[in-house]
Amino acid sequence: MNVQTAERIADAPLPTGAKLRMRQNLLVQFWRFARINLKMMRIIFSGHD
């Protein structure tokens, strides 16, 4: 890894504690999974008349 890439990684924002807890919460993960699947199904079924 070159110096410029290492600097860009070091300067990247870190997630907050609340964001990390939310990403690890199984209920939140399930909700997001269900929501994206419902959105995909809506798009798929809207294309089939």
mmCIF file of the C-alpha atoms, coordinates in Angstrom:
data_MODEL
# 
_entry.id   MODEL 
# 
loop_
_atom_site.group_PDB 
_atom_site.id 
_atom_site.type_symbol 
_atom_site.label_atom_id 
_atom_site.label_alt_id 
_atom_site.label_comp_id 
_atom_site.label_asym_id 
_atom_site.label_entity_id 
_atom_site.label_seq_id 
_atom_site.pdbx_PDB_ins_code 
_atom_site.Cartn_x 
_atom_site.Cartn_y 
_atom_site.Cartn_z 
_atom_site.occupancy 
_atom_site.B_iso_or_equiv 
_atom_site.pdbx_formal_charge 
_atom_site.auth_seq_id 
_atom_site.auth_comp_id 
_atom_site.auth_asym_id 
_atom_site.auth_atom_id 
_atom_site.pdbx_PDB_model_num 
ATOM 1  C CA . MET A 1 1  ? 0.000   0.000  0.000   1.00 0.00 ? 1  MET A CA 1 
ATOM 2  C CA . ASN A 1 2  ? 1.431   3.363  -0.934  1.00 0.00 ? 2  ASN A CA 1 
ATOM 3  C CA . VAL A 1 3  ? 1.642   6.393  1.340   1.00 0.00 ? 3  VAL A CA 1 
ATOM 4  C CA . GLN A 1 4  ? -1.250  8.248  -0.290  1.00 0.00 ? 4  GLN A CA 1 
ATOM 5  C CA . THR A 1 5  ? -3.600  5.308  0.188   1.00 0.00 ? 5  THR A CA 1 
ATOM 6  C CA . ALA A 1 6  ? -2.558  4.910  3.829   1.00 0.00 ? 6  ALA A CA 1 
ATOM 7  C CA . GLU A 1 7  ? -3.214  8.614  4.455   1.00 0.00 ? 7  GLU A CA 1 
ATOM 8  C CA . ARG A 1 8  ? -6.650  8.418  2.863   1.00 0.00 ? 8  ARG A CA 1 
ATOM 9  C CA . ILE A 1 9  ? -7.548  5.416  5.011   1.00 0.00 ? 9  ILE A CA 1 
ATOM 10 C CA . ALA A 1 10 ? -6.289  7.163  8.161   1.00 0.00 ? 10 ALA A CA 1 
ATOM 11 C CA . ASP A 1 11 ? -8.351  10.275 7.320   1.00 0.00 ? 11 ASP A CA 1 
ATOM 12 C CA . ALA A 1 12 ? -11.570 8.316  6.721   1.00 0.00 ? 12 ALA A CA 1 
ATOM 13 C CA . PRO A 1 13 ? -14.338 8.971  9.255   1.00 0.00 ? 13 PRO A CA 1 
ATOM 14 C CA . LEU A 1 14 ? -14.914 6.273  11.868  1.00 0.00 ? 14 LEU A CA 1 
ATOM 15 C CA . PRO A 1 15 ? -18.420 5.090  12.744  1.00 0.00 ? 15 PRO A CA 1 
ATOM 16 C CA . THR A 1 16 ? -19.807 6.207  16.081  1.00 0.00 ? 16 THR A CA 1 
ATOM 17 C CA . GLY A 1 17 ? -20.514 3.788  18.894  1.00 0.00 ? 17 GLY A CA 1 
ATOM 18 C CA . ALA A 1 18 ? -24.234 3.997  18.200  1.00 0.00 ? 18 ALA A CA 1 
ATOM 19 C CA . LYS A 1 19 ? -23.696 3.182  14.526  1.00 0.00 ? 19 LYS A CA 1 
ATOM 20 C CA . LEU A 1 20 ? -21.535 0.167  15.407  1.00 0.00 ? 20 LEU A CA 1 
ATOM 21 C CA . ARG A 1 21 ? -24.169 -1.143 17.854  1.00 0.00 ? 21 ARG A CA 1 
ATOM 22 C CA . MET A 1 22 ? -26.869 -0.666 15.230  1.00 0.00 ? 22 MET A CA 1 
ATOM 23 C CA . ARG A 1 23 ? -24.843 -2.625 12.660  1.00 0.00 ? 23 ARG A CA 1 
ATOM 24 C CA . GLN A 1 24 ? -24.451 -5.519 15.123  1.00 0.00 ? 24 GLN A CA 1 
ATOM 25 C CA . ASN A 1 25 ? -28.087 -5.567 16.270  1.00 0.00 ? 25 ASN A CA 1 
ATOM 26 C CA . LEU A 1 26 ? -29.862 -8.614 14.813  1.00 0.00 ? 26 LEU A CA 1 
ATOM 27 C CA . LEU A 1 27 ? -33.279 -6.927 14.824  1.00 0.00 ? 27 LEU A CA 1 
ATOM 28 C CA . VAL A 1 28 ? -31.935 -3.996 12.812  1.00 0.00 ? 28 VAL A CA 1 
ATOM 29 C CA . GLN A 1 29 ? -30.193 -6.379 10.410  1.00 0.00 ? 29 GLN A CA 1 
ATOM 30 C CA . PHE A 1 30 ? -33.395 -8.384 9.943   1.00 0.00 ? 30 PHE A CA 1 
ATOM 31 C CA . TRP A 1 31 ? -35.441 -5.220 9.357   1.00 0.00 ? 31 TRP A CA 1 
ATOM 32 C CA . ARG A 1 32 ? -32.989 -3.933 6.754   1.00 0.00 ? 32 ARG A CA 1 
ATOM 33 C CA . PHE A 1 33 ? -32.914 -7.359 5.052   1.00 0.00 ? 33 PHE A CA 1 
ATOM 34 C CA . ALA A 1 34 ? -36.721 -7.505 4.911   1.00 0.00 ? 34 ALA A CA 1 
ATOM 35 C CA . ARG A 1 35 ? -36.988 -3.919 3.666   1.00 0.00 ? 35 ARG A CA 1 
ATOM 36 C CA . ILE A 1 36 ? -34.514 -4.387 0.800   1.00 0.00 ? 36 ILE A CA 1 
ATOM 37 C CA . ASN A 1 37 ? -36.243 -7.621 -0.210  1.00 0.00 ? 37 ASN A CA 1 
ATOM 38 C CA . LEU A 1 38 ? -39.647 -5.931 -0.238  1.00 0.00 ? 38 LEU A CA 1 
ATOM 39 C CA . LYS A 1 39 ? -38.240 -3.121 -2.387  1.00 0.00 ? 39 LYS A CA 1 
ATOM 40 C CA . MET A 1 40 ? -36.794 -5.654 -4.840  1.00 0.00 ? 40 MET A CA 1 
ATOM 41 C CA . MET A 1 41 ? -40.057 -7.588 -4.986  1.00 0.00 ? 41 MET A CA 1 
ATOM 42 C CA . ARG A 1 42 ? -41.996 -4.391 -5.673  1.00 0.00 ? 42 ARG A CA 1 
ATOM 43 C CA . ILE A 1 43 ? -39.660 -3.546 -8.564  1.00 0.00 ? 43 ILE A CA 1 
ATOM 44 C CA . ILE A 1 44 ? -39.792 -7.089 -9.959  1.00 0.00 ? 44 ILE A CA 1 
ATOM 45 C CA . PHE A 1 45 ? -43.579 -7.359 -9.783  1.00 0.00 ? 45 PHE A CA 1 
ATOM 46 C CA . SER A 1 46 ? -44.139 -3.882 -11.214 1.00 0.00 ? 46 SER A CA 1 
ATOM 47 C CA . GLY A 1 47 ? -42.318 -4.960 -14.376 1.00 0.00 ? 47 GLY A CA 1 
ATOM 48 C CA . HIS A 1 48 ? -44.594 -7.980 -14.874 1.00 0.00 ? 48 HIS A CA 1 
ATOM 49 C CA . ASP A 1 49 ? -48.074 -6.838 -15.870 1.00 0.00 ? 49 ASP A CA 1 
# 
